Amino acid sequence: MAVEITDANYEQHANSGKLVVLDFWAPWCGPCRAIAPAIEELANEYAGKAVIGKLNVDDNPETSEKFGIRNIPTILFVKNGTVVDKQVGAVPKSVLASKIESLI
């Protein structure tokens, strides 16, 4: 299951030493809901290898603003606190899996 990431716990996850795949989403966003099952599947498939998390932009404005998130879904790939890749918009699970594989 994807980890719920918030303004309060972002730094803890970002500096965990693992790749963090962070899905910026909102409940009212259709494309966000469309990719949600893929995010959950990736969370199960990469458990222990990467942190797959979801951050609700409505509830966590600080982290969203920190990264200049203007469109959702936006998925950031963070390693050691640094964004190393980014995906804006809904894409097939295979695209995200490929990026994860290249970064872990």
C-alpha positions in Angstrom: 0.0 0.0 0.0 1.3 3.5 -0.9 2.5 5.5 2.1 0.6 8.7 3.0 3.2 11.5 2.8 2.4 14.8 4.4 4.1 18.1 5.0 5.0 16.8 8.4 6.6 13.6 7.4 8.0 14.4 3.9 11.6 15.0 5.1 11.7 11.8 7.0 10.8 9.8 3.9 12.9 11.9 1.5 16.0 11.2 3.5 15.4 7.5 4.2 18.1 6.5 1.8 15.6 4.8 -0.5 14.1 6.1 -3.8 10.9 7.9 -3.0 8.2 8.0 -5.7 5.9 10.7 -4.7 2.5 11.0 -6.3 1.0 14.5 -5.9 -2.8 14.1 -6.2 -6.2 15.3 -5.1 -9.5 13.5 -4.7 -11.3 15.6 -7.3 -8.7 14.9 -10.0 -9.9 12.4 -12.5 -6.5 11.5 -14.0 -5.2 11.1 -10.4 -7.9 8.6 -9.7 -7.1 6.8 -13.0 -3.5 6.1 -12.0 -4.2 5.3 -8.4 -4.4 1.5 -8.9 -1.1 1.6 -10.7 0.5 3.5 -7.8 -0.9 0.9 -5.3 0.5 -2.0 -7.4 3.9 -0.3 -7.6 3.9 0.2 -3.9 3.4 -3.6 -3.4 5.9 -4.6 -6.1 8.7 -2.3 -4.8 8.0 -2.7 -1.1 11.4 -2.6 0.7 13.2 -1.3 -2.4 11.5 2.1 -2.8 9.0 4.2 -0.9 5.9 4.8 -3.0 3.9 7.6 -1.5 0.9 9.8 -2.2 0.6 13.4 -1.1 -2.8 15.1 -1.2 -2.1 18.6 -2.6 -5.2 20.1 -0.9 -4.1 18.9 2.5 -0.3 19.5 2.2 0.3 22.9 0.5 3.9 23.4 1.9 5.4 20.4 0.1 3.4 21.1 -3.1 4.6 24.7 -3.1 8.2 23.7 -2.3 8.3 21.7 -5.6 6.2 24.2 -7.6 3.5 21.6 -8.3 1.1 23.3 -10.7 -0.5 20.3 -12.5 -1.6 17.0 -11.0 -1.0 14.2 -11.1 2.7 15.0 -10.9 5.1 12.2 -9.8 8.5 13.1 -8.4 11.3 10.6 -8.0 13.4 11.7 -5.1 16.8 10.2 -4.0 18.6 11.5 -0.9 16.3 14.5 -0.8 16.9 15.5 -4.4 14.5 15.3 -7.3 16.1 13.0 -9.9 13.2 12.6 -12.3 9.6 13.9 -12.8 6.5 12.7 -14.6 3.6 15.1 -15.2 0.2 13.7 -16.1 -1.3 10.2 -16.1 0.9 7.5 -17.8 0.8 3.7 -18.0 2.2 1.8 -15.0 5.0 0.5 -17.3 6.4 4.0 -17.7 6.6 4.5 -14.0 8.1 1.0 -13.4 10.8 1.7 -16.0 11.8 4.9 -14.3 11.8 3.2 -10.9 14.0 0.4 -12.2 16.5 2.8 -13.7 16.8 4.7 -10.3 16.9 2.0 -7.7 
